[in-house]
Amino acid sequence: MLSRIDLPGARPLMFFEAGQLLLQRLRMRAWHASVGAD
């Protein structure tokens, strides 16, 4: 909890970046799946 006081907004940014990476992986997986289906 101390990190939140030291760097306000650092934790939300980490969650945001992690979410973006997760979306990219899901998108790539879905894209490969659609390409494989064709």
C-alpha positions as CSV (number, residue, x, y, z in Angstrom):
1,M,0.0,0.0,0.0
2,L,3.0,2.3,0.5
3,S,3.8,2.1,-3.2
4,R,0.5,3.8,-3.9
5,I,1.5,6.8,-1.7
6,D,5.0,6.9,-3.3
7,L,3.7,6.7,-6.9
8,P,0.1,7.7,-7.3
9,G,-1.2,6.5,-10.6
10,A,1.6,4.0,-11.1
11,R,-0.6,1.1,-10.2
12,P,-3.5,2.0,-12.5
13,L,-1.0,2.5,-15.3
14,M,0.4,-1.0,-14.7
15,F,-3.1,-2.5,-14.8
16,F,-3.8,-0.5,-18.0
17,E,-0.6,-1.8,-19.7
18,A,-1.3,-5.3,-18.6
19,G,-4.8,-5.0,-20.0
20,Q,-3.4,-3.8,-23.3
21,L,-1.0,-6.7,-23.5
22,L,-3.8,-9.1,-22.7
23,L,-6.0,-7.6,-25.4
24,Q,-3.2,-7.8,-28.0
25,R,-2.7,-11.5,-27.2
26,L,-6.4,-12.3,-27.4
27,R,-6.6,-10.3,-30.7
28,M,-3.6,-12.2,-32.2
29,R,-5.1,-15.5,-31.0
30,A,-8.5,-14.7,-32.5
31,W,-6.8,-13.5,-35.8
32,H,-4.8,-16.7,-36.1
33,A,-7.9,-18.8,-35.4
34,S,-9.9,-17.0,-38.1
35,V,-7.0,-17.4,-40.6
36,G,-6.7,-21.1,-39.7
37,A,-10.4,-21.5,-40.2
38,D,-10.2,-20.1,-43.7
